[in-house]
Amino acid sequence: MVDIKKLKKITLFKNLKPAELEEISKISKIKETKKDQQLFKAGDKRKEFFIVLSGFLRITRKINDDKQTLAFMSSDNFAVESSLVDPKLKHSHYGEIIESGKILVIKGKDFLKLRNNNPDLGNKIYGNIIKNITERLHHANNKLLTVYSTGRIASTYANIYNILNLILESILTVIKANQAFFVLFKPLKNKAIIQEAIGYKKNQEIKNLNISLDKDPFLYKILKTGEDVFVDREDFKKEKKWHLPYLKNSALGVKVKVGKNIFGAIVLVDKKEENFSYNNQILLNIISRQIASAISTAERMENGEHKREYIKPF
């Protein structure tokens, strides 16, 4: 357990109530770190979430034989937040201590248990993480400007279908992947239809592809569980089930949810040079919610034609 007075000083936990801090305290511990210590490496499972209390953590990746620095993390910064969502995911980067200090550690499996017992607290932590990351990305570059521009585009048009190609192009500007598509679910027929696709050599063959969900584990999982789905390069090579007409090397799919219904999904395919990251997932979810909001607005319009257009997939 960690003293809740120390937890209060961490930005990620500042809006938590004493009882909530007590719950976080039970699953937290503080570790001493030493210079040159390797905290995690590519290929390992992302089992633990880290908050730097003192010292410095460097995040790197390897390209061929070269080591490229992606970020330096000092006090109050955090890393491996994806462990709080799916501890089975594997690291694609390396974490190395470059100045001795202390880190706070939370095991992903412990957090998931806490989230199941206290969904409100779990969602509050997720919200704090997303807010922190989006601020971090905004200050680092102009990615979020593109994301929010995409949202404005979506909310301007009554019929999202007419501008799907433009939305997908905007997404690929932010998240460097080779292909993207938007799929509609028809749960009553156990089918999915790819409404728009870009980046494929034969876009028209992918577009309007009518898919049986019984034979498609990727889209089936998004619809039935509501979870975001990752396929990394290693999984693609090992698992034949991912060898689908639209999927190559790697993929990230997130749901588009309107009300209680999972309306469709946005899927990115073949991330350039590396696997899709948790930051990619967050950005894609932001866009997904903006699209869902635009669809909900269209459903509320008095024009019956718009209502029929958006309700039909259910």
Buried (B, 14 or more C-beta within 10 A) or exposed (E): EBEBEBBEEBBBBEEBEEEBBEBBBEBBEBBEBEEEBEBBEBEBBBBBBBBBBBBBBBBBBEEEEEEEEEBEBEBBBBBBBBBBBBBEBBBBBBBBBBBBBBBBBBBBBBBBEBBEEBEEBBEBBBEBBBEBBBEBBBEEEEBBEBBBBBBEBBBEBBBBEEBBBBBBBBBBBBBEBBBBBBBBBBBEEEBBBBBBBBBBEEBEEBBEBEBEBEEBBBBBBBBEEEEBBBBBBEBBEEEEEBEBEBBBBBBBBBBBBBEEBBBBBBBBBBBEEBBBBBBBBBBBBBBBBBBBBBBBBBBEEEEEEBBEBBBEBB
